[in-house]
Amino acid sequence: MSNEQNRQLNNANNNLHNPSNPHTISNLSAGLKSVSIADQQQNDLNLKLLQQQLQNEAAAAGRGVGGLSTHNDHHQQQQQQLQQQQQQQQQQQQQQQQQQSRITQFFQNQPTEGYTLFSHRSAPNGFKVAIILSELNLPFNTIFLDFNDGEQRAPEFVTINPNARVPALIDHYNENTSIWESGAIILYLVSKYIKENNGECSLWSDNLVEQSQINSWLFFQTSGHAPMIGQALHFRYFHSVPVPSAVERYTDEVRRVYGVVEMALAERREALIMDMDVENAAAYSAGTTPLSQSRYFDYPVWLVGDRATVADLSFVPWNNVVDRIGINLKVEFPEVYKWTKYMMRRPAVIRALRGD
């Protein structure tokens, strides 16, 4: 900027400190007219700053701004709109930062004890793990991810579950070891519990044959039961366009799966009644007396052994949502219905499903 231009700007600044001067505005405008095009952008900024200062001083002196009022009113409207837009953008950025930082902050300051379960409020597999943690009386905290905000894709979470799904578990006792996939998490918890409790675990068995049976049912649940219900729910409620054949196909497959479980539980029921109701065993065998008349007909039975194991408990959260695809367990699969009711009464299951 030339010396002459600097002198003109200085004069304009000096005039600002005398708002009663009638030539203030005209001098200011005249002083800026000769500024070169190359400096126009800077001068526009200076003009806005000077005008604002003039307004402030005139307001303090109880005087109006005269010819600048119309321009300033328009300018103020633009400024208010700009400020509102900036505030909205800042609020959105702050919300995004808060949502992202919830996961980031956790990984920066992880606990030194207990377990952290990453789940979702509508994820049966997450509650499946919570049930096992509760049954084993292990201390854990649940972080329910917000899928709408993409928290499951946060880089920190993907490092512990590359599939970006729930559930995932961190064992803070064991150098923050992370495990993903519900079946793998359950087996990890049981194996660790057995080692730390002299080989004892009420949800498992020390018999090799029973261990293999528990694993068979657990894998059946994770590979056949849960996915089929999940697909039936998806095509019934969430798919972009109706696909009746898909709804029918997956619902039929869920019924087939429950048929397998129903038959196994019915066989367990019959074996229990024959063992416990000895005096009527012959009549039951001959078919002259139906099993339903036995006092043991409503006695709890389990998939493996004489107590609930991880094989049984893994079915609970999914059994609770199957009515949403039009399957009535009480009517269609009465043994599955009674079996589910037994487990739903367990204190640990109640706590886990409440999200405690």
QUIGINOR-V459551 format. One record per residue. N is the residue number from 1. RES is the residue in one letter. PSI is psi in whole degrees, 0 to 359 (NA if undefined). OMEGA is omega in whole degrees, 0 to 359 (NA if undefined). NEAR is the number of other ideal C-beta (glycine too) atoms within 12 Angstrom. Layout:
((N & RES & PSI & OMEGA & NEAR) (N & RES & PSI & OMEGA & NEAR))
//
This chain:
((1 & M & 139 & 183 & 19) (2 & S & 165 & 178 & 13) (3 & N & 321 & 180 & 9) (4 & E & 320 & 179 & 14) (5 & Q & 318 & 178 & 23) (6 & N & 319 & 181 & 18) (7 & R & 318 & 181 & 16) (8 & Q & 320 & 179 & 27) (9 & L & 321 & 178 & 31) (10 & N & 320 & 178 & 20) (11 & N & 319 & 179 & 26) (12 & A & 320 & 178 & 35) (13 & N & 317 & 181 & 23) (14 & N & 320 & 180 & 18) (15 & N & 332 & 181 & 28) (16 & L & 331 & 182 & 31) (17 & H & 7 & 174 & 20) (18 & N & 72 & 186 & 21) (19 & P & 345 & 179 & 28) (20 & S & 349 & 180 & 17) (21 & N & 119 & 183 & 22) (22 & P & 343 & 181 & 13) (23 & H & 6 & 185 & 19) (24 & T & 308 & 185 & 32) (25 & I & 317 & 181 & 30) (26 & S & 319 & 178 & 18) (27 & N & 320 & 180 & 24) (28 & L & 314 & 181 & 36) (29 & S & 317 & 181 & 23) (30 & A & 323 & 182 & 17) (31 & G & 339 & 183 & 29) (32 & L & 347 & 184 & 30) (33 & K & 328 & 186 & 18) (34 & S & 4 & 180 & 21) (35 & V & 140 & 184 & 28) (36 & S & 158 & 180 & 16) (37 & I & 325 & 181 & 11) (38 & A & 331 & 182 & 11) (39 & D & 8 & 188 & 20) (40 & Q & 319 & 182 & 17) (41 & Q & 316 & 179 & 13) (42 & Q & 321 & 181 & 18) (43 & N & 323 & 176 & 27) (44 & D & 318 & 178 & 16) (45 & L & 316 & 178 & 16) (46 & N & 320 & 181 & 27) (47 & L & 316 & 179 & 30) (48 & K & 319 & 179 & 23) (49 & L & 319 & 180 & 20) (50 & L & 319 & 179 & 34) (51 & Q & 319 & 179 & 34) (52 & Q & 318 & 179 & 22) (53 & Q & 319 & 179 & 25) (54 & L & 317 & 179 & 36) (55 & Q & 315 & 182 & 29) (56 & N & 317 & 181 & 18) (57 & E & 321 & 180 & 23) (58 & A & 322 & 179 & 26) (59 & A & 320 & 179 & 16) (60 & A & 329 & 181 & 13) (61 & A & 359 & 179 & 17) (62 & G & 19 & 182 & 10) (63 & R & 157 & 176 & 20) (64 & G & 176 & 183 & 18) (65 & V & 354 & 175 & 30) (66 & G & 233 & 188 & 22) (67 & G & 346 & 181 & 17) (68 & L & 353 & 189 & 28) (69 & S & 313 & 182 & 19) (70 & T & 314 & 179 & 13) (71 & H & 316 & 183 & 21) (72 & N & 324 & 177 & 27) (73 & D & 314 & 178 & 15) (74 & H & 318 & 180 & 14) (75 & H & 319 & 180 & 22) (76 & Q & 321 & 177 & 20) (77 & Q & 316 & 178 & 14) (78 & Q & 318 & 180 & 15) (79 & Q & 319 & 179 & 18) (80 & Q & 317 & 178 & 14) (81 & Q & 317 & 179 & 14) (82 & L & 317 & 179 & 14) (83 & Q & 319 & 178 & 14) (84 & Q & 316 & 178 & 14) (85 & Q & 317 & 179 & 14) (86 & Q & 319 & 179 & 14) (87 & Q & 319 & 178 & 14) (88 & Q & 316 & 178 & 14) (89 & Q & 318 & 179 & 14) (90 & Q & 318 & 179 & 14) (91 & Q & 317 & 178 & 14) (92 & Q & 317 & 179 & 15) (93 & Q & 319 & 179 & 15) (94 & Q & 319 & 178 & 14) (95 & Q & 315 & 179 & 16) (96 & Q & 318 & 179 & 19) (97 & Q & 320 & 179 & 16) (98 & Q & 317 & 180 & 17) (99 & Q & 317 & 180 & 23) (100 & Q & 322 & 185 & 24) (101 & S & 339 & 178 & 20) (102 & R & 317 & 178 & 24) (103 & I & 316 & 180 & 34) (104 & T & 314 & 181 & 20) (105 & Q & 322 & 179 & 16) (106 & F & 312 & 183 & 24) (107 & F & 338 & 176 & 25) (108 & Q & 337 & 182 & 11) (109 & N & 64 & 183 & 15) (110 & Q & 149 & 176 & 25) (111 & P & 165 & 178 & 19) (112 & T & 353 & 180 & 15) (113 & E & 163 & 175 & 16) (114 & G & 194 & 182 & 21) (115 & Y & 150 & 173 & 39) (116 & T & 123 & 179 & 39) (117 & L & 124 & 174 & 43) (118 & F & 123 & 186 & 44) (119 & S & 195 & 176 & 41) (120 & H & 149 & 184 & 28) (121 & R & 336 & 182 & 20) (122 & S & 24 & 184 & 23) (123 & A & 102 & 179 & 30) (124 & P & 324 & 181 & 35) (125 & N & 328 & 176 & 40) (126 & G & 317 & 178 & 39) (127 & F & 332 & 176 & 40) (128 & K & 315 & 178 & 45) (129 & V & 320 & 179 & 46) (130 & A & 323 & 178 & 46) (131 & I & 316 & 181 & 48) (132 & I & 318 & 177 & 48) (133 & L & 317 & 180 & 40) (134 & S & 318 & 180 & 31) (135 & E & 324 & 179 & 35) (136 & L & 359 & 179 & 32) (137 & N & 43 & 179 & 20) (138 & L & 139 & 180 & 34) (139 & P & 126 & 180 & 19) (140 & F & 156 & 176 & 36) (141 & N & 139 & 181 & 23) (142 & T & 130 & 171 & 33) (143 & I & 112 & 179 & 34) (144 & F & 113 & 182 & 25) (145 & L & 151 & 177 & 35) (146 & D & 103 & 182 & 25) (147 & F & 330 & 180 & 22) (148 & N & 330 & 179 & 12) (149 & D & 6 & 175 & 20) (150 & G & 26 & 181 & 17) (151 & E & 334 & 180 & 32) (152 & Q & 346 & 178 & 32) (153 & R & 7 & 176 & 23) (154 & A & 135 & 184 & 29) (155 & P & 321 & 181 & 17) (156 & E & 322 & 180 & 29) (157 & F & 322 & 180 & 34) (158 & V & 334 & 178 & 22) (159 & T & 333 & 179 & 20) (160 & I & 342 & 174 & 33) (161 & N & 94 & 183 & 32) (162 & P & 345 & 178 & 15) (163 & N & 352 & 178 & 19) (164 & A & 43 & 178 & 23) (165 & R & 170 & 172 & 25) (166 & V & 151 & 9 & 37) (167 & P & 164 & 168 & 46) (168 & A & 151 & 184 & 42) (169 & L & 141 & 172 & 43) (170 & I & 128 & 177 & 36) (171 & D & 103 & 183 & 31) (172 & H & 343 & 175 & 24) (173 & Y & 335 & 188 & 23) (174 & N & 59 & 175 & 20) (175 & E & 38 & 178 & 10) (176 & N & 39 & 175 & 24) (177 & T & 135 & 180 & 21) (178 & S & 143 & 179 & 29) (179 & I & 141 & 177 & 29) (180 & W & 164 & 191 & 31) (181 & E & 124 & 189 & 28) (182 & S & 318 & 180 & 45) (183 & G & 318 & 179 & 34) (184 & A & 321 & 179 & 27) (185 & I & 315 & 181 & 43) (186 & I & 314 & 180 & 43) (187 & L & 324 & 177 & 30) (188 & Y & 312 & 182 & 32) (189 & L & 317 & 181 & 41) (190 & V & 314 & 181 & 38) (191 & S & 316 & 180 & 25) (192 & K & 319 & 180 & 25) (193 & Y & 318 & 180 & 28) (194 & I & 316 & 180 & 22) (195 & K & 326 & 184 & 15) (196 & E & 355 & 184 & 17) (197 & N & 42 & 174 & 19) (198 & N & 40 & 175 & 9) (199 & G & 7 & 183 & 13) (200 & E & 137 & 173 & 15) (201 & C & 118 & 184 & 29) (202 & S & 340 & 182 & 25) (203 & L & 6 & 184 & 40) (204 & W & 193 & 178 & 38) (205 & S & 148 & 176 & 29) (206 & D & 3 & 178 & 18) (207 & N & 127 & 185 & 14) (208 & L & 319 & 180 & 11) (209 & V & 316 & 179 & 13) (210 & E & 325 & 177 & 23) (211 & Q & 317 & 180 & 25) (212 & S & 324 & 178 & 16) (213 & Q & 319 & 177 & 25) (214 & I & 315 & 179 & 35) (215 & N & 320 & 180 & 29) (216 & S & 313 & 180 & 23) (217 & W & 323 & 179 & 36) (218 & L & 315 & 179 & 36) (219 & F & 327 & 176 & 24) (220 & F & 319 & 179 & 28) (221 & Q & 314 & 184 & 37) (222 & T & 332 & 185 & 33) (223 & S & 334 & 184 & 19) (224 & G & 321 & 184 & 28) (225 & H & 300 & 184 & 41) (226 & A & 312 & 183 & 37) (227 & P & 324 & 181 & 24) (228 & M & 319 & 176 & 32) (229 & I & 319 & 179 & 35) (230 & G & 317 & 179 & 30) (231 & Q & 322 & 178 & 27) (232 & A & 318 & 177 & 36) (233 & L & 317 & 182 & 29) (234 & H & 308 & 184 & 20) (235 & F & 340 & 178 & 26) (236 & R & 323 & 190 & 27) (237 & Y & 332 & 193 & 18) (238 & F & 346 & 182 & 17) (239 & H & 147 & 187 & 17) (240 & S & 328 & 178 & 8) (241 & V & 148 & 180 & 9) (242 & P & 134 & 175 & 13) (243 & V & 82 & 184 & 18) (244 & P & 323 & 181 & 13) (245 & S & 325 & 178 & 12) (246 & A & 318 & 178 & 22) (247 & V & 314 & 181 & 26) (248 & E & 316 & 183 & 19) (249 & R & 312 & 183 & 19) (250 & Y & 326 & 177 & 32) (251 & T & 319 & 177 & 29) (252 & D & 322 & 180 & 20) (253 & E & 323 & 176 & 26) (254 & V & 318 & 178 & 39) (255 & R & 320 & 178 & 28) (256 & R & 316 & 179 & 22) (257 & V & 314 & 179 & 34) (258 & Y & 330 & 175 & 39) (259 & G & 322 & 177 & 22) (260 & V & 314 & 180 & 26) (261 & V & 318 & 180 & 39) (262 & E & 316 & 180 & 29) (263 & M & 318 & 180 & 18) (264 & A & 316 & 180 & 29) (265 & L & 323 & 178 & 34) (266 & A & 320 & 177 & 26) (267 & E & 320 & 177 & 19) (268 & R & 322 & 178 & 31) (269 & R & 312 & 181 & 33) (270 & E & 317 & 179 & 27) (271 & A & 320 & 179 & 22) (272 & L & 313 & 182 & 28) (273 & I & 318 & 180 & 30) (274 & M & 326 & 180 & 22) (275 & D & 321 & 188 & 18) (276 & M & 325 & 184 & 21) (277 & D & 65 & 189 & 24) (278 & V & 319 & 185 & 15) (279 & E & 337 & 180 & 13) (280 & N & 7 & 185 & 22) (281 & A & 319 & 182 & 21) (282 & A & 319 & 180 & 13) (283 & A & 324 & 177 & 18) (284 & Y & 317 & 181 & 27) (285 & S & 322 & 181 & 16) (286 & A & 344 & 180 & 11) (287 & G & 6 & 179 & 11) (288 & T & 337 & 176 & 12) (289 & T & 122 & 180 & 19) (290 & P & 149 & 180 & 16) (291 & L & 332 & 182 & 32) (292 & S & 344 & 179 & 17) (293 & Q & 354 & 179 & 16) (294 & S & 144 & 177 & 24) (295 & R & 350 & 179 & 14) (296 & Y & 9 & 184 & 25) (297 & F & 332 & 178 & 24) (298 & D & 13 & 179 & 20) (299 & Y & 144 & 182 & 24) (300 & P & 137 & 172 & 26) (301 & V & 155 & 186 & 34) (302 & W & 163 & 182 & 35) (303 & L & 322 & 182 & 41) (304 & V & 127 & 176 & 30) (305 & G & 199 & 186 & 27) (306 & D & 19 & 180 & 20) (307 & R & 165 & 179 & 24) (308 & A & 136 & 176 & 34) (309 & T & 181 & 178 & 36) (310 & V & 335 & 179 & 48) (311 & A & 316 & 179 & 41) (312 & D & 310 & 188 & 43) (313 & L & 335 & 181 & 46) (314 & S & 340 & 180 & 43) (315 & F & 338 & 193 & 48) (316 & V & 305 & 185 & 41) (317 & P & 325 & 180 & 37) (318 & W & 325 & 176 & 40) (319 & N & 331 & 182 & 41) (320 & N & 344 & 182 & 25) (321 & V & 358 & 187 & 30) (322 & V & 338 & 178 & 36) (323 & D & 339 & 181 & 23) (324 & R & 347 & 176 & 23) (325 & I & 17 & 173 & 32) (326 & G & 19 & 179 & 22) (327 & I & 124 & 180 & 33) (328 & N & 102 & 184 & 17) (329 & L & 320 & 183 & 32) (330 & K & 322 & 182 & 17) (331 & V & 314 & 188 & 14) (332 & E & 327 & 184 & 22) (333 & F & 75 & 187 & 30) (334 & P & 325 & 178 & 23) (335 & E & 319 & 177 & 35) (336 & V & 321 & 180 & 39) (337 & Y & 311 & 180 & 27) (338 & K & 317 & 179 & 29) (339 & W & 316 & 179 & 35) (340 & T & 319 & 179 & 33) (341 & K & 320 & 178 & 20) (342 & Y & 313 & 185 & 26) (343 & M & 326 & 180 & 38) (344 & M & 342 & 180 & 28) (345 & R & 350 & 182 & 16) (346 & R & 133 & 182 & 25) (347 & P & 319 & 181 & 16) (348 & A & 323 & 178 & 28) (349 & V & 318 & 178 & 33) (350 & I & 314 & 180 & 19) (351 & R & 315 & 184 & 20) (352 & A & 317 & 182 & 34) (353 & L & 336 & 174 & 29) (354 & R & 343 & 184 & 16) (355 & G & 19 & 180 & 23) (356 & D & NA & NA & 18))
//
